[in-house]
């Protein structure tokens, strides 16, 4: 029985990851079209880390796989361990942790420096917004797909 619950949680995490990845990809594509924050290019950064800087499609594939399957599954497995019942708070916690990992590990590996200092001052706050939107969408879709079991109990006033 617990394996069925775990599989349904992972399925819900992947569903949340799919919608969150679509939201984040939409934000990145709009940013590229508007040229508002040119230093924010997650797919090119991932491609650079994967030694394929001249092939941004590699970065997009990595972005999709990470966003949908890896992070969706990770959320399903780790969210119950976050000591709060609010899925908004869980999304913010995951967003902050993933942003810090991006700033301290991914960007230096891509040659952008810690907090992306080699790319400009707008990269870190723009990446924070992108991470928070991604994880909030994922957490809320996960909660919605999980139904009443994941919803916090509501008090009835007499």
ChimeraX attribute file (.defattr): number of C-alpha atoms within 10 A of each C-alpha:
attribute: neighborCount
match mode: 1-to-1
recipient: residues
	/A:1	5
	/A:2	7
	/A:3	8
	/A:4	9
	/A:5	11
	/A:6	13
	/A:7	13
	/A:8	15
	/A:9	21
	/A:10	20
	/A:11	19
	/A:12	24
	/A:13	29
	/A:14	25
	/A:15	20
	/A:16	32
	/A:17	32
	/A:18	22
	/A:19	19
	/A:20	26
	/A:21	25
	/A:22	17
	/A:23	17
	/A:24	22
	/A:25	20
	/A:26	12
	/A:27	15
	/A:28	18
	/A:29	13
	/A:30	12
	/A:31	15
	/A:32	15
	/A:33	10
	/A:34	10
	/A:35	11
	/A:36	11
	/A:37	15
	/A:38	14
	/A:39	20
	/A:40	23
	/A:41	17
	/A:42	20
	/A:43	22
	/A:44	21
	/A:45	24
	/A:46	24
	/A:47	22
	/A:48	21
	/A:49	17
	/A:50	15
	/A:51	13
	/A:52	15
	/A:53	17
	/A:54	11
	/A:55	14
	/A:56	18
	/A:57	15
	/A:58	19
	/A:59	24
	/A:60	18
	/A:61	14
	/A:62	17
	/A:63	21
	/A:64	18
	/A:65	16
	/A:66	15
	/A:67	25
	/A:68	22
	/A:69	19
	/A:70	15
	/A:71	23
	/A:72	29
	/A:73	23
	/A:74	15
	/A:75	26
	/A:76	25
	/A:77	14
	/A:78	11
	/A:79	20
	/A:80	13
	/A:81	10
	/A:82	13
	/A:83	9
	/A:84	12
	/A:85	14
	/A:86	15
	/A:87	25
	/A:88	17
	/A:89	15
	/A:90	23
	/A:91	23
	/A:92	18
	/A:93	17
	/A:94	25
	/A:95	21
	/A:96	17
	/A:97	14
	/A:98	18
	/A:99	22
	/A:100	18
	/A:101	13
	/A:102	21
	/A:103	22
	/A:104	15
	/A:105	14
	/A:106	22
	/A:107	23
	/A:108	17
	/A:109	17
	/A:110	18
	/A:111	15
	/A:112	18
	/A:113	16
	/A:114	17
	/A:115	24
	/A:116	23
	/A:117	16
	/A:118	14
	/A:119	16
	/A:120	14
	/A:121	13
	/A:122	16
	/A:123	20
	/A:124	21
	/A:125	13
	/A:126	14
	/A:127	22
	/A:128	18
	/A:129	14
	/A:130	19
	/A:131	24
	/A:132	22
	/A:133	20
	/A:134	26
	/A:135	30
	/A:136	22
	/A:137	24
	/A:138	33
	/A:139	29
	/A:140	18
	/A:141	22
	/A:142	27
	/A:143	23
	/A:144	16
	/A:145	18
	/A:146	17
	/A:147	10
	/A:148	10
	/A:149	10
	/A:150	15
	/A:151	13
	/A:152	12
	/A:153	9
	/A:154	6
	/A:155	6
	/A:156	5
	/A:157	4
	/A:158	3
